Amino acid sequence: MAALRYAGLDDTDSEDELPPGWEERTTKDGWVYYANHTEEKTQWEHPKTGKRKRVAGDLPYGWEQETDENGQVFFVDHINKRTTYLDPRLAFTVDDNPTKPTTRQRYDGSTTAMEILQGRDFTGKVVVVTGANSGIGFETAKSFALHGAHVILACRNMARANEAVSRILEEWHKAKVEAMTLDLALLRSVQHFAEAFKAKNVSLHVLVCNAAAFALPWSLTKDGLETTFQVNHLGHFYLVQLLQDVLCRSAPARVIVVSSESHRFTDINNSLGKLDFSRLSPSKNDYWAMLAYNRSKLCNVLFSNELHRRLCPRGVTSNAVHPGNMMYSSIHRSWWVYTLLFTLARPFTKSMISDCPVGGGHC
C-alpha cells in the first residue's frame, strides 16, 4: 500500500474496488462470491456493480487447489512452496455473460511455450516428444508436463533422458513424465518403441517429431541409409505409421513435425522434374552435410502436408513448423566449424524456451 500511496494510486474510483469489510473469494468450480465480514453474510453479486463473475482459465502451472477441514478452498503453490486462500486467478475474472473478444491473441519471436500454454489444462492428455532430453525438445516436454500432460521423452541416450526427467520433476514433483528408448537411426528401435508404447494401453494426443541431426559427416545407418535422411525424416515417418492407429483412436490428436526454413533451399527432383531417390540417401561422393539437412527438412514438410490430408478426416491434424531463425541449440555440435558459427551468432538468436513448437538434437 505504501508504494501505491506514493504513486497516488491508493485512492481509486474503480467500480470493482470492494467496500470496507468485504472480501472476494472463489468456489471450487471457479465462481466468484463476496463475503461481508461486518454483517457475516455472503452473496454472488459484486456489492458495487451487481455483476456476477467467474475466474478465467485454469490455475497457473505449479498451483493446485485443495479444500481444508472446514470445506474452504485454498491454493498451494508448489513452485514457491506457499499456501494461500486467495485464488491467483482473481486478477483475471470475467463477467458471467462475457462478450466474445474481437481480437485474437498474438505471439512473436520472444513468446515462450509457457506463455502460450498459460491457462491450458492438459490433464489426461498423452504427449510424446522425440529428442526431448535437451534443447527445444526438452523445453517442449517440460512445458507440457507442467501443464498436466503425461509426457514421454523418446530419446536415444537414456542417461541424459533420465536426467531430463529429474529436472522436470524438480520443478514440479507431481509432473507425470517418463523416458523411453528411441533411436531413429535404427528402424528396429523405432519398431520396439512403438510396440512398448502400445503395450501401455494409453492414448496419444500429441506426437512431436523433434529429434534431428545436423552437419554430420557422411555415414550409413545399420539399415543402409544415409544417417541425416533416416534420423530427420524416415525414422519419424516410420514412427508415425506405426502409431497411426493410436492417434486416430485418440482423436482429436495432433502430429507436430519440426522442420526448418532451410527446406526452401534445395530440391529432390531430377532434371525431368521427377523424384530422384538418390538425392534422399546420397553416396559419399555426392554428399554435402548442409544439403542433406535441407533435403530432410523438405521431406518433413511434404510428409506433414500429406499426413494432414489423409488423417484430418479422422480427427488427426499435422503441422510442420519452423522453430526460428538462427535458433541456438546443441544441434550443431557434430562439426567444429558450425559450432564456431553458431557461437558467434548466439547473441542474435532466439532462446530455446521461445522456440518450442506448442520443437533438436538426435538424442
C-alpha positions in Angstrom: 0.0 0.0 0.0 2.9 2.4 0.7 4.1 2.0 -2.9 0.5 2.7 -4.2 0.1 5.7 -1.9 3.5 7.1 -3.1 2.3 6.7 -6.7 -1.0 8.3 -5.9 -2.9 5.1 -6.8 -4.3 4.1 -3.4 -7.4 6.2 -3.8 -9.2 4.7 -6.7 -12.7 5.0 -8.0 -12.6 1.6 -9.8 -16.1 0.1 -9.8 -14.5 -3.2 -9.0 -13.0 -2.0 -5.7 -14.7 -3.6 -2.8 -16.2 -1.5 0.1 -14.5 -1.9 3.5 -15.3 -5.2 5.2 -15.8 -7.1 2.0 -13.7 -10.0 0.7 -13.5 -11.7 -2.7 -13.5 -15.5 -2.7 -13.9 -18.3 -5.2 -15.7 -21.6 -5.2 -14.2 -24.9 -6.1 -15.6 -24.7 -9.6 -14.3 -21.2 -10.2 -17.3 -18.9 -9.4 -16.5 -15.7 -7.5 -18.6 -14.8 -4.4 -18.3 -12.0 -1.9 -18.1 -12.2 1.9 -19.2 -9.3 4.2 -17.3 -9.7 7.4 -19.3 -7.0 9.1 -22.8 -8.5 8.5 -21.4 -12.1 8.3 -23.1 -12.9 5.0 -22.1 -13.9 1.5 -23.5 -13.2 -1.9 -22.8 -13.9 -5.6 -23.2 -10.3 -6.8 -20.5 -7.7 -6.6 -21.6 -5.2 -3.8 -21.0 -2.3 -6.1 -21.7 -3.4 -9.7 -24.2 -6.2 -9.0 -22.3 -8.3 -11.5 -21.6 -12.0 -11.2 -18.1 -13.1 -12.1 -16.0 -16.2 -12.5 -12.3 -16.8 -12.8 -10.8 -17.1 -16.3 -8.8 -20.1 -17.3 -7.0 -22.7 -15.3 -4.6 -22.3 -12.4 -1.0 -21.3 -13.4 1.4 -24.2 -13.7 2.6 -25.5 -10.3 -0.6 -24.4 -8.5 -3.1 -26.8 -7.0 -6.5 -26.3 -5.5 -7.3 -28.0 -2.1 -10.0 -28.0 0.5 -9.4 -27.6 4.2 -11.2 -29.4 7.0 -13.8 -26.7 7.1 -14.6 -27.1 3.5 -12.9 -23.8 2.4 -10.9 -23.8 -0.8 -7.2 -22.9 -0.6 -4.4 -22.9 -3.1 -0.9 -24.4 -3.0 2.0 -23.0 -5.0 4.3 -26.0 -5.4 6.9 -23.9 -7.2 7.4 -21.3 -4.5 6.2 -23.6 -1.7 3.5 -21.4 -0.2 -0.2 -21.7 0.6 -2.9 -19.0 0.3 -6.7 -18.7 0.4 -6.5 -16.1 -2.4 -7.2 -17.6 -5.8 -4.3 -16.5 -8.1 -6.7 -16.1 -11.0 -8.8 -13.4 -9.3 -6.9 -10.7 -11.3 -8.3 -12.2 -14.4 -12.0 -12.6 -13.7 -14.7 -12.3 -16.4 -18.3 -11.4 -16.3 -20.9 -14.2 -16.1 -22.0 -13.3 -19.7 -18.8 -12.2 -21.3 -18.7 -10.7 -24.8 -16.8 -12.5 -27.5 -13.3 -11.0 -27.9 -12.9 -9.1 -31.2 -9.1 -9.7 -31.5 -7.0 -12.8 -31.4 -4.1 -13.4 -29.1 -0.9 -12.7 -31.0 2.6 -14.2 -30.3 6.0 -13.2 -31.5 9.5 -14.5 -31.6 10.1 -13.9 -27.9 7.0 -15.7 -26.7 7.8 -18.8 -24.6 6.0 -22.1 -24.6 4.9 -21.5 -21.0 3.2 -18.3 -22.1 1.4 -20.0 -25.0 0.1 -22.8 -22.7 -0.8 -20.4 -19.9 -4.3 -21.3 -18.6 -4.5 -24.6 -20.5 -5.0 -27.8 -18.7 -3.5 -30.9 -20.4 -4.5 -33.3 -17.6 -5.4 -36.7 -19.1 -3.5 -35.9 -22.4 -0.6 -38.0 -23.5 2.3 -36.4 -25.3 5.4 -38.0 -27.0 8.4 -35.7 -27.8 11.4 -37.2 -29.7 14.8 -35.8 -28.9 13.5 -34.4 -25.6 16.5 -34.6 -23.4 17.9 -31.2 -24.5 17.2 -28.1 -26.5 13.8 -27.1 -27.6 12.6 -30.8 -27.3 13.3 -30.6 -23.6 11.6 -27.2 -23.2 8.5 -28.5 -25.1 8.3 -31.6 -23.0 8.7 -29.6 -19.8 6.0 -27.1 -20.8 3.5 -29.9 -21.5 4.4 -31.7 -18.3 4.0 -28.6 -16.1 0.5 -28.2 -17.6 -0.7 -31.6 -16.5 0.1 -33.8 -19.5 1.6 -37.3 -19.3 4.8 -36.7 -21.3 7.1 -39.4 -22.7 10.6 -38.3 -23.6 11.6 -40.5 -26.6 15.4 -40.4 -26.7 18.4 -42.4 -27.8 20.6 -41.6 -24.8 18.7 -42.9 -21.7 21.2 -41.5 -19.2 20.5 -38.0 -20.5 16.8 -38.7 -20.8 16.6 -39.7 -17.2 18.5 -36.5 -16.2 15.9 -34.5 -18.1 13.0 -36.3 -16.4 14.6 -35.4 -13.0 15.0 -31.8 -14.0 11.3 -31.6 -14.8 10.3 -33.3 -11.5 12.5 -30.8 -9.6 10.2 -28.1 -10.9 7.0 -29.9 -10.1 7.2 -33.2 -8.2 3.7 -34.2 -9.4 4.6 -34.0 -13.1 3.8 -37.2 -15.0 6.8 -37.7 -17.1 8.9 -40.7 -18.2 11.7 -41.6 -20.6 11.6 -44.4 -23.3 14.3 -45.6 -25.7 14.1 -44.5 -29.3 17.0 -44.5 -31.8 15.8 -43.1 -35.1 18.9 -44.3 -36.8 17.8 -47.8 -36.2 14.4 -48.8 -37.7 14.2 -51.8 -35.3 14.5 -49.4 -32.4 11.6 -47.4 -33.8 9.5 -50.6 -34.0 10.4 -51.6 -30.5 9.4 -48.1 -29.2 6.0 -48.3 -30.9 5.4 -51.8 -29.5 6.4 -50.7 -26.0 4.2 -47.6 -26.2 1.2 -49.6 -27.4 1.7 -52.1 -24.5 0.9 -49.2 -22.1 -2.7 -49.1 -23.5 -2.8 -45.3 -23.3 -4.0 -42.7 -25.8 -1.7 -40.5 -27.9 -3.0 -36.9 -28.3 0.2 -35.1 -29.3 3.3 -36.5 -31.1 6.1 -34.0 -31.6 8.7 -35.2 -34.1 11.5 -33.0 -32.9 14.8 -35.0 -33.0 17.2 -34.1 -35.7 20.8 -34.5 -36.9 22.8 -31.6 -38.5 26.2 -31.3 -40.1 27.1 -35.0 -39.8 29.9 -36.5 -41.7 28.7 -39.0 -44.3 27.8 -42.3 -42.8 25.3 -45.1 -43.3 22.9 -46.4 -40.6 22.7 -50.2 -39.9 19.7 -50.1 -42.2 21.9 -49.0 -45.1 20.6 -45.4 -45.4 22.4 -42.1 -45.1 22.2 -41.0 -41.5 20.8 -37.5 -41.8 17.9 -38.7 -44.0 17.0 -41.5 -41.8 17.2 -39.7 -38.5 15.5 -36.5 -39.6 12.8 -37.9 -41.9 12.5 -41.7 -42.4 12.7 -42.6 -38.7 9.9 -40.2 -37.9 7.9 -41.3 -41.0 8.1 -44.9 -39.7 7.2 -43.9 -36.2 4.0 -42.1 -37.3 3.0 -45.0 -39.5 3.4 -47.4 -36.5 1.4 -45.2 -34.2 -1.2 -44.0 -36.7 -3.9 -46.3 -35.3 -3.4 -45.0 -31.8 -3.5 -41.4 -33.0 -6.8 -42.0 -34.8 -8.3 -43.7 -31.7 -7.2 -40.8 -29.6 -8.8 -38.1 -31.8 -8.7 -35.2 -31.7 -5.0 -35.7 -31.9 -2.1 -33.8 -33.5 1.3 -34.5 -35.1 3.9 -31.7 -35.0 6.9 -32.1 -37.3 9.8 -29.8 -36.6 11.1 -28.7 -40.0 13.2 -25.7 -41.0 13.1 -22.7 -43.3 16.1 -24.3 -45.0 13.7 -26.7 -46.8 13.3 -23.9 -49.4 16.9 -24.1 -50.4 17.0 -27.5 -52.1 15.3 -29.8 -54.5 14.7 -33.5 -54.5 13.6 -33.8 -58.2 15.9 -34.6 -61.1 16.2 -32.5 -64.3 13.0 -34.1 -65.6 11.0 -32.9 -62.6 10.7 -36.4 -61.1 11.6 -37.5 -57.6 15.3 -38.5 -57.5 15.6 -41.1 -54.8 19.4 -41.0 -55.0 19.3 -37.4 -53.6 17.5 -38.6 -50.5 20.2 -41.0 -49.4 23.2 -40.0 -51.4 26.5 -41.7 -51.8 29.7 -40.4 -50.1 30.9 -38.7 -53.3 27.5 -36.8 -53.7 27.1 -35.9 -50.1 27.2 -32.4 -48.6 26.0 -32.1 -45.0 24.1 -28.9 -45.4 22.3 -30.1 -48.5 21.4 -33.4 -46.8 19.9 -31.5 -43.9 17.9 -29.2 -46.2 16.5 -32.1 -48.2 15.5 -33.9 -45.0 13.6 -30.8 -43.8 11.9 -30.6 -47.2 10.8 -34.2 -46.7 9.4 -33.2 -43.3 7.2 -30.5 -44.9 5.9 -32.8 -47.7 5.2 -35.6 -45.3 3.4 -33.4 -42.8 1.2 -31.9 -45.6 0.2 -35.4 -47.0 -0.3 -36.8 -43.5 -2.7 -34.0 -42.7 -4.6 -34.5 -45.9 -5.1 -38.2 -45.2 -5.8 -38.1 -41.4 -7.6 -34.9 -41.0 -11.0 -36.5 -41.8 -10.3 -38.9 -38.9 -9.6 -36.2 -36.4 -5.8 -36.1 -36.6 -4.1 -32.9 -37.7 -0.5 -32.5 -38.8 1.6 -29.3 -38.8 5.2 -28.7 -39.9 6.8 -25.8 -38.0 10.0 -23.7 -38.4 11.4 -23.2 -34.8 13.1 -19.9 -35.6 15.9 -18.2 -37.5 19.4 -18.9 -36.3 18.0 -20.6 -33.2 20.8 -21.6 -30.8 20.8 -25.2 -29.6 23.2 -28.1 -29.5 22.2 -29.5 -32.9 25.3 -28.0 -34.5 27.7 -30.0 -32.2 28.7 -32.5 -34.9 31.3 -30.2 -36.6 33.5 -27.5 -35.0 33.0 -25.1 -37.9 29.3 -24.9 -37.3 29.8 -24.7 -33.6 32.0 -21.7 -34.1 29.5 -20.0 -36.4 26.6 -20.7 -34.0 28.7 -19.4 -31.1 29.4 -16.1 -32.9 25.7 -15.7 -33.8 24.4 -16.6 -30.4 23.8 -13.0 -29.2 21.4 -12.6 -32.1 19.5 -15.8 -31.8 16.2 -16.8 -30.1 16.4 -18.7 -26.9 15.4 -22.3 -26.8 12.4 -21.6 -24.5 10.9 -19.3 -27.1 11.3 -21.8 -29.9 9.1 -24.6 -28.6 6.5 -25.8 -31.1 3.5 -25.9 -29.0 10.0 -28.0 -31.4 16.9 -30.6 -31.9 19.2 -32.9 -31.3 19.5 -36.5 -32.3 19.4 -37.6 -28.7 
